[in-house]
Amino acid sequence: ALGLSAFILILLYLRFELSYDRFHANADRIHRVSVRSVQEGDFKEDSHVYTPPMGPDMKKDMPEVDEFVRLSTLRSAYLNVDNEIFKETRVRYASSRLFQVFSFKLLSGDPLRALADPFSLVLTEKAAGRIFGSTDPMGRSVRIGPDNVYRVTGVAQDPPDNSTLKFEVLISFATLYRLPNMYLDWNGGNQYITYVLLGENATQASVEAKFPAFLWTYINETIAPYGWKNEAYLQPLKKIHFHFDSASRTALTNFYTFSAVAVFILLIAAVNFVNLTTARATRRAREVGLRKVIGARRGNLIRQFLGESLLLTSLAFLLGIGFAWLLAPTYGRLLDKQMSLLGLLNPLSLLSLLGLVLFVGLASGIYPAFYLSSFQPVKTLKGQLASGG
């Protein structure tokens, strides 16, 4: 039961890791644009942080691109609300199509207009509660810096823990074009991230094939005399967590490590069960002998012992589920992630767990069943059971 509960808890963690960014309805079609910088044939840098014209020009020149979203890197800002200052550390500039391309839920405001106008601001539910308390923040004014006043145009649901894209305050991207010295052209500052939504029939390869000519038109022709060249490619949204994030190597190592640990724990529990059952065989030797004397065949005994093993495994599984249910909240706080057994209440997960019970029950019981059923009735009834090995 303890082995199964540990296995289930690790399974929750593994399932959570695999769920990153899959809650977006368009997850299969969303890609992040990344750019490699090359100088004189030598690789210099690979980064998804680049200049802001990438998205609009891709949509203009590539029919495969249905929509784009631009965001700034995370930054801090001091929000002045009625002369009370709040320091926010998860602030991003975001383009107006954010809520159409991604499945972040807007609790208040118009998804099409919330980030459309300059000096518009969207808060997450947590940030709104922290800054405005229980009052409705819609339409309220927020001052950032000495001169700029923003209006709250939306309240969004907090991004889930399994989102690679984090934010608490969103400022409309159009605002950047009203601020001085922002360098928003192709030769501007590399502070922005571009996501593209591909068309239903478009492929990653078809877009990437157009990047050489596209980049030559907009930037590479200009920087070629200096020996520089940019090469772009797409990062599928569902692969970012394990392959393209700053912590991807750690995440992938943890995933494989804990997968191995889960299997190892289950293996230890199964081997212990086999050892204990086999060690108790002498207590059941007379039972086996008596059953054989009154007509039981070896196949009957094997089925009996396998049935007992399955029954014990099923009972242990129910106990393991109970332990896991009790420990899940503490386990979630330990990992700083939302862990719930409710995530396993779907047909695929339930079938997998049922298959696990059957496999563990049969695998654990098969050796004891064949061992116990092999006893010779005359010797066992006379108490002459051989020992050793």
C-alpha positions as CSV (number, residue, x, y, z in Angstrom):
1,A,0.0,0.0,0.0
2,L,2.8,2.4,0.8
3,G,4.7,1.5,-2.4
4,L,1.5,2.1,-4.4
5,S,0.8,5.4,-2.7
6,A,4.4,6.6,-3.4
7,F,4.0,5.5,-7.0
8,I,0.6,7.3,-7.3
9,L,2.1,10.5,-5.9
10,I,5.1,10.4,-8.2
11,L,2.6,9.7,-11.0
12,L,0.8,12.9,-10.2
13,Y,4.0,14.9,-10.4
14,L,4.9,13.3,-13.8
15,R,1.4,13.9,-15.1
16,F,1.7,17.5,-14.1
17,E,5.0,18.0,-15.8
18,L,3.5,16.5,-19.0
19,S,0.5,18.8,-18.9
20,Y,2.5,22.1,-19.4
21,D,0.8,24.4,-21.8
22,R,-1.7,21.7,-23.0
23,F,-4.7,23.6,-21.5
24,H,-4.6,26.0,-24.5
25,A,-7.2,25.1,-27.1
26,N,-4.7,26.0,-29.9
27,A,-1.7,24.4,-28.2
28,D,-0.9,22.3,-31.3
29,R,-0.8,25.3,-33.6
30,I,1.1,27.8,-31.4
31,H,4.8,28.2,-31.8
32,R,7.4,30.5,-30.3
33,V,9.9,32.1,-32.7
34,S,13.6,31.8,-31.7
35,V,16.6,33.3,-33.5
36,R,20.2,32.0,-33.7
37,S,22.9,34.6,-34.2
38,V,25.9,33.6,-36.3
39,Q,29.1,35.7,-36.9
40,E,31.5,34.6,-39.6
41,G,30.1,31.1,-39.5
42,D,30.5,30.8,-35.7
43,F,27.4,30.3,-33.6
44,K,27.0,33.1,-31.0
45,E,23.6,32.9,-29.4
46,D,20.2,31.3,-29.6
47,S,17.3,33.2,-28.0
48,H,13.5,33.5,-28.3
49,V,13.9,37.1,-27.1
50,Y,14.2,39.3,-30.2
51,T,12.9,42.5,-31.8
52,P,9.2,43.3,-32.0
53,P,8.5,43.5,-35.9
54,M,9.0,39.7,-36.3
55,G,5.3,38.9,-35.6
56,P,3.6,41.5,-37.8
57,D,5.9,41.0,-40.7
58,M,5.5,37.2,-40.5
59,K,1.7,37.6,-40.7
60,K,2.1,40.0,-43.6
61,D,4.5,37.9,-45.7
62,M,3.5,34.3,-44.7
63,P,0.0,33.1,-45.4
64,E,0.7,30.1,-43.1
65,V,0.6,32.5,-40.1
66,D,-3.0,33.2,-38.9
67,E,-2.2,35.4,-36.0
68,F,0.7,36.5,-33.7
69,V,1.2,37.6,-30.1
70,R,4.0,39.8,-28.9
71,L,5.1,40.0,-25.3
72,S,7.9,41.7,-23.5
73,T,10.2,39.9,-21.1
74,L,9.2,40.0,-17.5
75,R,9.9,43.3,-15.7
76,S,9.2,45.1,-12.5
77,A,7.0,48.2,-12.1
78,Y,5.8,50.4,-9.3
79,L,2.0,50.9,-9.5
80,N,0.6,54.0,-7.8
81,V,-3.1,53.6,-6.8
82,D,-4.5,56.5,-4.7
83,N,-0.9,57.4,-3.6
84,E,-0.3,53.8,-2.4
85,I,2.6,52.1,-4.1
86,F,2.6,48.5,-5.1
87,K,5.8,46.8,-6.5
88,E,4.8,44.2,-9.1
89,T,7.5,41.9,-10.5
90,R,5.6,40.0,-13.2
91,V,4.7,42.8,-15.6
92,R,4.6,42.3,-19.4
93,Y,3.6,44.3,-22.4
94,A,1.3,42.2,-24.4
95,S,-0.4,42.6,-27.8
96,S,-4.2,42.7,-28.2
97,R,-4.7,39.1,-29.5
98,L,-3.3,37.4,-26.4
99,F,-6.7,36.2,-25.3
100,Q,-7.7,34.9,-28.7
101,V,-4.5,32.9,-29.4
102,F,-4.0,31.6,-25.8
103,S,-6.7,30.2,-23.6
104,F,-6.1,32.5,-20.6
105,K,-9.5,33.4,-19.2
106,L,-10.6,37.0,-18.9
107,L,-13.0,37.3,-15.9
108,S,-13.9,40.9,-16.6
109,G,-13.5,43.0,-19.7
110,D,-13.7,42.4,-23.5
111,P,-11.1,39.9,-24.7
112,L,-11.0,41.7,-28.1
113,R,-10.5,45.2,-26.6
114,A,-8.9,44.7,-23.2
115,L,-5.3,45.2,-24.6
116,A,-6.1,47.1,-27.8
117,D,-5.7,50.7,-26.7
118,P,-2.6,52.4,-25.4
119,F,-2.3,52.7,-21.7
120,S,-4.7,49.8,-21.1
121,L,-3.9,47.5,-18.2
122,V,-5.1,43.9,-17.4
123,L,-4.6,42.5,-13.9
124,T,-4.7,38.9,-12.8
125,E,-7.2,38.0,-10.1
126,K,-4.5,37.7,-7.5
127,A,-2.9,41.1,-8.4
128,A,-6.3,42.8,-8.5
129,G,-7.1,41.5,-5.0
130,R,-3.7,42.6,-3.7
131,I,-3.9,46.1,-5.2
132,F,-7.6,46.9,-5.0
133,G,-8.9,44.5,-2.3
134,S,-12.4,43.4,-2.8
135,T,-13.5,46.3,-4.9
136,D,-14.1,46.0,-8.7
137,P,-10.9,47.4,-10.4
138,M,-12.5,47.8,-13.8
139,G,-12.1,51.4,-15.1
140,R,-9.8,52.4,-12.2
141,S,-6.7,54.5,-12.8
142,V,-3.2,53.3,-12.1
143,R,-0.1,55.6,-12.4
144,I,3.2,54.1,-13.4
145,G,6.1,56.5,-13.4
146,P,5.7,60.3,-13.0
147,D,3.5,60.9,-16.1
148,N,1.7,57.8,-17.4
149,V,-1.8,57.0,-16.2
150,Y,-3.2,53.6,-17.2
151,R,-6.8,52.4,-17.0
152,V,-7.8,48.9,-15.9
153,T,-9.6,47.3,-18.7
154,G,-9.7,43.6,-17.6
155,V,-9.2,41.1,-14.9
156,A,-7.7,37.7,-16.0
157,Q,-7.7,34.4,-14.2
158,D,-4.3,33.6,-12.7
159,P,-2.2,31.6,-15.2
160,P,-2.2,28.0,-14.0
161,D,1.0,26.5,-12.5
162,N,1.5,24.4,-15.6
163,S,1.9,27.4,-17.9
164,T,5.3,28.4,-19.1
165,L,4.0,31.9,-19.7
166,K,3.7,33.8,-16.4
167,F,2.3,37.3,-15.7
168,E,0.3,39.2,-13.1
169,V,0.1,42.6,-14.9
170,L,-0.4,43.1,-18.6
171,I,0.1,46.4,-20.3
172,S,-1.1,46.9,-23.9
173,F,1.7,46.6,-26.4
174,A,0.3,49.7,-28.2
175,T,1.5,51.6,-25.2
176,L,5.2,51.1,-26.2
177,Y,4.6,53.1,-29.4
178,R,3.5,56.1,-27.2
179,L,6.6,55.9,-25.0
180,P,9.9,57.7,-25.9
181,N,13.1,55.9,-27.0
182,M,11.7,52.3,-27.1
183,Y,13.5,51.2,-30.3
184,L,10.8,49.0,-31.8
185,D,12.2,48.5,-35.3
186,W,14.2,45.5,-36.6
187,N,17.4,47.0,-35.3
188,G,15.8,47.8,-31.9
189,G,16.5,46.3,-28.5
190,N,16.0,42.5,-28.0
191,Q,13.4,42.5,-25.3
192,Y,10.4,40.9,-26.9
193,I,9.0,37.4,-27.5
194,T,6.9,36.5,-30.5
195,Y,4.3,33.6,-30.7
196,V,2.6,32.7,-33.9
197,L,-0.6,30.8,-34.5
198,L,-0.2,28.7,-37.6
199,G,-3.2,27.9,-39.9
200,E,-5.0,24.6,-39.8
201,N,-3.1,23.1,-42.7
202,A,0.2,24.9,-42.2
203,T,3.3,23.0,-40.9
204,Q,6.3,24.1,-38.9
205,A,8.6,23.0,-41.8
206,S,6.8,25.1,-44.4
207,V,7.2,28.3,-42.3
208,E,10.8,27.5,-41.4
209,A,11.6,27.1,-45.1
210,K,10.7,30.7,-45.7
211,F,12.8,32.2,-42.9
212,P,16.1,32.6,-44.9
213,A,14.5,34.8,-47.6
214,F,12.3,36.6,-45.0
215,L,15.2,37.5,-42.7
216,W,17.4,38.5,-45.6
217,T,14.7,41.1,-46.6
218,Y,14.3,42.6,-43.2
219,I,17.6,42.3,-41.3
220,N,20.3,40.0,-42.8
221,E,21.0,42.1,-45.8
222,T,21.8,45.0,-43.5
223,I,24.1,43.1,-41.2
224,A,25.8,40.9,-43.7
225,P,28.6,43.4,-44.5
226,Y,29.6,43.0,-40.8
227,G,29.8,39.2,-41.0
228,W,26.5,38.6,-39.0
229,K,23.5,36.5,-39.9
230,N,20.3,35.6,-38.1
231,E,18.6,32.2,-38.5
232,A,15.1,31.7,-37.2
233,Y,13.1,28.5,-36.3
234,L,9.9,27.7,-34.4
235,Q,9.5,26.1,-31.0
236,P,6.2,24.2,-30.6
237,L,4.4,25.4,-27.5
238,K,3.9,21.9,-26.1
239,K,7.7,21.2,-26.3
240,I,8.9,24.4,-24.6
241,H,8.8,23.2,-21.0
242,F,11.0,20.1,-21.7
243,H,13.2,21.4,-24.5
244,F,13.4,25.1,-24.9
245,D,12.9,26.7,-21.5
246,S,15.8,27.9,-19.3
247,A,15.1,25.1,-16.8
248,S,14.3,22.4,-19.4
249,R,17.4,20.4,-18.7
250,T,16.5,20.2,-15.0
251,A,12.9,19.4,-15.7
252,L,13.7,16.6,-18.1
253,T,16.3,15.1,-15.7
254,N,13.8,15.2,-12.9
255,F,11.1,13.6,-15.1
256,Y,13.3,10.7,-16.0
257,T,14.8,10.4,-12.5
258,F,11.4,10.3,-10.8
259,S,10.0,7.9,-13.4
260,A,12.9,5.5,-12.5
261,V,12.3,6.1,-8.8
262,A,8.5,5.3,-9.2
263,V,9.3,2.0,-11.0
264,F,12.0,1.1,-8.5
265,I,9.7,1.7,-5.5
266,L,7.0,-0.5,-7.1
267,L,9.6,-3.2,-7.9
268,I,10.8,-3.2,-4.3
269,A,7.2,-3.5,-3.0
270,A,6.5,-6.4,-5.4
271,V,9.8,-8.2,-4.6
272,N,9.1,-7.8,-0.9
273,F,5.6,-9.3,-1.4
274,V,7.0,-12.2,-3.3
275,N,9.7,-12.8,-0.6
276,L,7.1,-12.6,2.3
277,T,4.6,-14.9,0.5
278,T,7.3,-17.5,-0.3
279,A,8.7,-17.3,3.2
280,R,5.2,-18.1,4.6
281,A,4.9,-21.1,2.3
282,T,5.7,-23.5,5.1
283,R,2.6,-22.4,7.0
284,R,0.5,-23.4,4.0
285,A,2.2,-26.6,3.1
286,R,-0.3,-28.9,4.8
287,E,-3.2,-26.9,3.2
288,V,-1.7,-27.5,-0.3
289,G,-1.1,-31.2,0.5
290,L,-4.7,-31.6,1.8
291,R,-6.2,-29.9,-1.3
292,K,-4.2,-32.1,-3.6
293,V,-5.3,-35.3,-1.7
294,I,-9.0,-34.4,-2.1
295,G,-8.6,-33.8,-5.8
296,A,-7.3,-30.3,-6.5
297,R,-5.1,-30.1,-9.6
298,R,-2.1,-27.8,-9.8
299,G,-4.0,-25.4,-12.1
300,N,-6.7,-25.0,-9.4
301,L,-4.0,-24.1,-6.9
302,I,-2.3,-21.7,-9.2
303,R,-5.5,-19.9,-9.9
304,Q,-6.3,-19.8,-6.2
305,F,-3.0,-18.2,-5.2
306,L,-3.0,-15.8,-8.1
307,G,-6.6,-14.8,-7.0
308,E,-5.3,-14.2,-3.5
309,S,-2.5,-12.1,-4.8
310,L,-4.8,-10.0,-6.9
311,L,-7.2,-9.5,-4.0
312,L,-4.3,-8.4,-1.7
313,T,-3.0,-6.0,-4.4
314,S,-6.5,-4.5,-4.9
315,L,-6.9,-3.9,-1.2
316,A,-3.3,-2.4,-1.0
317,F,-4.2,-0.2,-4.0
318,L,-7.3,1.1,-2.2
319,L,-5.2,1.8,0.9
320,G,-2.6,3.4,-1.4
321,I,-5.2,5.7,-3.0
322,G,-6.3,6.7,0.5
323,F,-2.8,7.5,1.7
324,A,-2.1,9.5,-1.6
325,W,-5.4,11.4,-1.1
326,L,-4.4,12.4,2.4
327,L,-0.8,13.3,1.4
328,A,-1.5,15.1,-1.8
329,P,-2.0,18.7,-0.3
330,T,1.2,18.5,1.7
331,Y,3.0,17.0,-1.3
332,G,1.7,19.9,-3.5
333,R,3.0,22.5,-1.0
334,L,6.4,20.7,-0.9
335,L,6.7,20.9,-4.7
336,D,5.0,24.3,-4.9
337,K,2.6,22.9,-7.4
338,Q,-1.2,22.2,-7.4
339,M,-1.5,18.4,-7.0
340,S,-4.9,16.8,-6.9
341,L,-6.0,13.1,-7.4
342,L,-9.0,14.5,-9.3
343,G,-6.6,14.8,-12.3
344,L,-6.6,11.0,-12.4
345,L,-10.3,10.8,-12.7
346,N,-10.5,10.3,-16.5
347,P,-11.0,7.1,-18.5
348,L,-7.4,6.8,-19.6
349,S,-5.9,7.3,-16.2
350,L,-8.4,4.9,-14.5
351,L,-7.7,2.2,-17.1
352,S,-3.9,2.7,-16.6
353,L,-4.3,2.3,-12.8
354,L,-6.5,-0.8,-13.3
355,G,-3.9,-2.3,-15.6
356,L,-1.2,-1.5,-13.0
357,V,-3.2,-3.3,-10.3
358,L,-3.6,-6.4,-12.5
359,F,0.1,-6.4,-13.6
360,V,1.4,-5.9,-10.1
361,G,-1.0,-8.5,-8.7
362,L,-0.1,-11.1,-11.3
363,A,3.6,-10.4,-11.4
364,S,3.9,-10.5,-7.6
365,G,1.8,-13.7,-7.3
366,I,3.1,-15.8,-10.2
367,Y,6.2,-17.1,-8.5
368,P,4.6,-17.9,-5.1
369,A,1.7,-19.6,-6.9
370,F,3.9,-21.9,-8.9
371,Y,6.1,-22.5,-5.9
372,L,3.3,-23.4,-3.5
373,S,1.4,-25.5,-6.0
374,S,4.5,-27.6,-6.6
375,F,4.5,-29.2,-3.1
376,Q,4.2,-33.0,-3.0
377,P,1.1,-33.9,-0.8
378,V,2.7,-37.0,0.9
379,K,5.7,-35.1,2.1
380,T,3.8,-32.0,3.2
381,L,1.3,-34.0,5.2
382,K,4.1,-35.8,6.9
383,G,5.8,-32.4,7.6
384,Q,8.8,-33.3,5.4
385,L,8.9,-30.0,3.5
386,A,12.4,-29.4,2.2
387,S,14.1,-26.1,3.2
388,G,16.9,-24.1,1.7
389,G,17.6,-21.9,-1.3
